[in-house]
């Protein structure tokens, strides 16, 4: 297992992170998975044995039950090198202040997560989504307080747009607050929108990138095929709608190439999709999840898979995002003065 620095911090995390959205099986998350304590213990042990040192969860996963299960498994005996990341933002009740990124909600939910996780400190505390009603100054002050009080070690955001993120980093610098060290984003062979702004910001501002649902909810596992029925246990069969697929024909073109490479290498499509992501600029770690030990075992093997230049090129070409404005204009008129942060999107077009 390789370990990479999380942004400009001194914290090293494994290139694969254990995702735990499948723990608990309550509410809408029942369609994703329903691992209980015993199964979760086996899965956590498997990941730790493979070298994974970061476990990712959120307070909203199964209404807190995912955190509780992690707390039951690791509480009081967590290996010293195992890190825990969690998130807050989504409603945790019906009251008017039970959601969002207000000081009230963030501090209360952090304390609740600490209790469920049976720990004194959260290693990476992430705001789960944007809140356009709460001033960023209030959110960042609350997060800064949590760090200074010793309840949180590092801060991250998730699902922010480019201007949300840059505004937050600017306020943190201006007001001398703890800044985000990472962002958790959706980024796959099928969904490469992050290359327009989010990866460039990560390179320019020194942010780590954690990728959620790197297999597009299983669509890039190699088990879904053109004109074929979704495999047993698929999230799509259970009504899970993330991520949205706007061009199904493009998806199947990508899957065709993915499967061809996987079959030639004697590995799964999932491993190829994950290996491609691990070599993308700015990517720190991929959050892998699954319902079974077999799924985790297969995903963990991706940490050792290295694609050839020809294989990467085939995947790059079949999945390339369109060069929108202002990027096509930059290619035409500014290609002599592009910097490292411009390269995730534009480098293939400079040859």
N, C-alpha and C positions, 0 to 999 in steps of 0.2 A: 504494500500500500504506500502510495506517495502522499506526502504532507506538504501543503502549500500555505504560505502566509495569508491571513485574512485581511486583505487590503493593506493599508499602511500600519496596521497593528503588528505587534510581535507575536500574535497568536497563530499557531499552526494547526490546520484542520486537515483531516483526511480528504482525499479527492472524492470519496463517496461518503455521504451523510445518510444516516438512517432516518427515514420518514415514518411517522407513526399515526398517520391519519386513519389507518385501518384498525387502530386499537379502540375498543369500546363498543362500536356498533350501535350507537344510540342516535335517534333522530334521523336527519337526512344522511348522516354518515353511515348508516346501516347498509346503504347501497355500495359503499366502498369496501367495507370489511367489518369484522366483528371479533377480532382477536381478544381473548380474555387474558388473565394474568399468566396462566401456565404457558400458553402459546407465545405470549409476548416475551416471557423469560427465555424461551428457547431461541426466539428470533434475535433478541438483544444479545444473548451470549454468542450466537453465530456471527453477528456483525462485529462485536468486540474482538472475537477471536481472529477475524479476518483483518483487523487493524483499523476498523472504523472508530473514530474518537469523538464524533459529534452526533448527537441524537436530537432530532428536530420535532417539535410538536407545536400545539397552539391551544389556548384556553377554550376555543370554540369547538375543537374536535370532540365530537360526542358529548357536548355540554360539560367539558372538563374531565370526562372519564379517561381520555387518553393520558392526560397528565397524571391522574390518580394511579393508573396502571404502571406508568413509568416510576412513580413514587413507590409503589408497592414492590416493584422489582429491584430498584436501586436504592431506595431510601435507607440511609444509615450505613450502607456498605458500597456506595458507588466507588468504582476504581478511580484513583486520583487523576488519571489521565483522560477520563471520559467527560466530555463537555455536554451541557444541555442547553438547547435553544428553544425558546417558546415565543409566542406572539400574543398581541392584544389589539383590539379595535372593534370587532364585531359584537353585536348585542349578546349579553349574558343574562338576560332577563327582560321583563316587559316594561320596566320603569323608564322614565324620560332620560335618565342619566346612566343607563346600563349599557351604553355603546358609545363609540366615538373615541377621540383622543384628547379629551379634556384631562386636566390635572386630577380631577375627582376620579374619573374612570380608570385612568392609567395606574395611579398609585394603588387604588383599591384592587384592581385586577392583578397587579404584580404581586401584592401580598397574598391574594387568594391562590395564585399559581405556585408561590413558594410553599404554601401549606399542602397543596395537592401533590407537588413533586417531592415533598419531604426533604427539602434542602434549604440551606441558609442563603444561597446566592444562585442567580441565574447567569450562566456564562454569556449568552447572547440573547438580548431582549429586543424583539423586533416589532415595529408597528406594522400591522397586518395589511393595512390598506389606507388610502388617503382619507382625510376628513377635511372637507372644505368649509366646515362651519366653525371649527375650533382654530383660533390663531396659531400659526406654527410656533410663535414665541412661547405660547403656553405649553404646547406639547413638548418642545425641546427643553424648557425649564423643568418640567416634571421628570423627563427622562434623565436629565442632568442630576436632579435630586436623588433619583434612584441609584445612580452610579456612586455619587458622593456618600450616600448612606450605606453603601456596601451591599445593597440588595441585588445589584446588577453589575457585571464586569464590562461588557461591551454592548454597543447599540447598533441596530440595523433597521432598515425599512424594507417593505415588500410591496410590490405592485404600484409603485409610484411612477408617474410620468416624468419626463426629463425636467420640465420646469419645476415640478414639485420638489424633486431631489436637489436641484441646484439652488432653489430658494432656501431649502432647509440647511444645506451646507453653508450658504452665505450667512444665514442668521447665526448658526453655531460659531462661525469665525468672528462675526461682529460682536457677539455677546459673550464670547469665551466659554461656550458650552461644550460639553462632550459631543463629538460629531459621530455620525453614522460611519461605521467601518465597513459595512457591507449592504448589499441589496439582494433580496431574494426575488427572482423573476421567473417568468415562463419563457423558455427558450428551447426550441427543438429543431430538428431537420425540417419539420413541417411549418413551424412558426419561428421565423427569423427576424421578426420586427425589432427585436432588441438591438440589432446591428445598426439601426438608424441613429439612435441617440443613447440608449442605456449602456451598451458596451463602450462606446466612446467616452461617456462620462466616467465610467469605472476606470478606464485607462488614464484619463486626464486627472481625475481627482483621487486616484489611489483607493478605490473601493473594491472589496472582494465581491464576487458574484456567486451566489448559491442558486441553483436552478431547480425549481419545483416542477414536478410532473415531466421529467425529461423524456419520457416515452409517450407523451401526449395521451395520458390516460390509458396506455396499453396499445394504442393504435400503431405504434412503431415497434412493437414487440416482435414482429415477424409472424405472429399468429393470425393477424387480420390480413386477409387477402382480397384482391379485387374480385367482385361478384361472389364473395363467400360470406357465409353467416359468421357473426362474431363468436369467438370461442366461449365455451362454458365458463361462467364466472366473470365475464367481461363487464366492466363498469357501464359500457354502452347498453348492454342488455338490461341493466338495472335502472336505466334512466338518468345516469350521470351525464351532464351536458358540458363538462369542461374537458378539453378546450373546444371552442366552436370551430367547425371545419367549413370554410367558405368556398373552397374549390376542391370538390371530392376527386375529380380527375387528376389534379395535381398531387393530391395525397397518394393516390394509387401509383402514379409514376415514381414517386419517391420510394414507396414500399417495394415496387418491382426491383429497383436498383439495390435497395437495402437487402432484400432477401437473396438476390443473386450473389452479392458479396459475401453474405453470411454463409450460404451454402458452399461457396468455393473455399471458404476458410474453415468450414466445419464448426461454426459457432452459431449462436442464436442471433436473430435480427436485433434483439434488445441490446446485446453486447456491442454490435456494430454501431447502433445509434448512440449509445453512451460513450463509446470510444471516440466517435467523431466530436461530440460535445467537449470531451476532456481536452482536446487539442485546440479548441477555439480560444481566441484572445480573451484575456481577463477572467475566464471561468476558473473558479476556485474549487467548487465541489458540487456534485450532483446529489439531490435528495431522492434516494431510491426508496420505494415502498413495495408492498406486496401482501397478498392474503396468505401465502404459504411459504414454507421453508424453501421449496424448490425455486420459487420466484426470486427470493432473496439470494439464494446460492448462485443462480444464473446471473443476476445483476452484479453481484460482487466480483464475478470473474472478469467483468469489463475493465477493472482496474489494471489488469495485466495485458490487455489487448492493445496492440499498436497497429494502426492502419498504415498501409503504404501510401506514398504520394499519389499514385494512380487511383487508389480506392478513394482517398479523400477528394480528389478532383472530380471523380464521377458523382459523388454525393453532393459536392459543392454545386456542380453545374445543374443537376436535376432539381435542386431545392433553392436555387439562387433567388433572392427577393428582387422585385423591380427597383430600379434606381430612380427614385422619386426626386422632385424638386425640393431643395436646391442642390441635391447631390449630382444630378446629371450636368448641371451648370458648372459645378465645381470640377467635374471631370473634364469638361470642355475648356475651362478657362483658368483653373487653379491647380492643375495636376503637378505643376513644377514646385509647389510649396505646400504640399500636404504633410501632415505630421502623423505620429504613431496612432493617435486616437482616431484618425480618419480611415485607418487601414482595414478594420473589420469588415466594413461595407465595400470600400472602393478598391482595395488592393487587387482583387481578381480582374478588375476592368482596366488596370494600368498596363497589363502585359501586351 
